[in-house]
């Protein structure tokens, strides 16, 4: 991680990307690795509460809500949140979040999807409750590498005992590209989550695309892990 460990992006840089439409990380279809591994997350449960850290306008939120699950996301960009509701044709209400200064929560009128507009590290289980499922696509790989332990501590504090946390990572040569998205190895995942969670690699796919050549890369592997709280 040598070329990346000191890389720090301010929240304002993410805001700017949304304002300028530089959201190449957004996918217009449900993520294939969520689809192929959803049964391992849901495990036959109904109406699972899912958490989406740094959710953007992920279409996966609507997909899960349509199955009867509820979704809570956290996103810094109000523009991204409003685009989500507009693009999914969902009516919503907007309310302040008393526990977090300046924060707002946008809720679909059917109550299935709530997205908090705030700094992720100001979110907590006292604000949003605990969760039975987490889909982390583009969050662990987007946060500043120096913040990973803080991030893992927060995510683990949001997990119910039966929570199943699916995390998507990218592996490539970090000497060739400064990120984000950042390089995250299996060792990295175990280092930050291993104290509180069992970590299982579920799937590894070659995710190299033409656009990655412009990053200076010649290969890119996407891996998805299942994290489950260790028995207390």
Secondary structure, 3 states (H helix, E strand, C coil): CCCCCCCCCCHHHHHHHHHCCCCCCCCCCCCHHHHHHHHHHHCCCCCCEEEECCCCCCCHHHHHHHCCCEEEEEECCHHHHHHHHHHCCCCEEEEECCCCCCCEEEEECCCCEEEEECCHHHCCHHHHCCEEEEEEECCCCCCCHHHHHHHHHHHHHCEEEEEEEEEEEEECCCCCCCCCCCCCCHHHHHHHHCCCEEEEEEEEEECCCHHHHCCCCCCCEEEEEEEEECCC
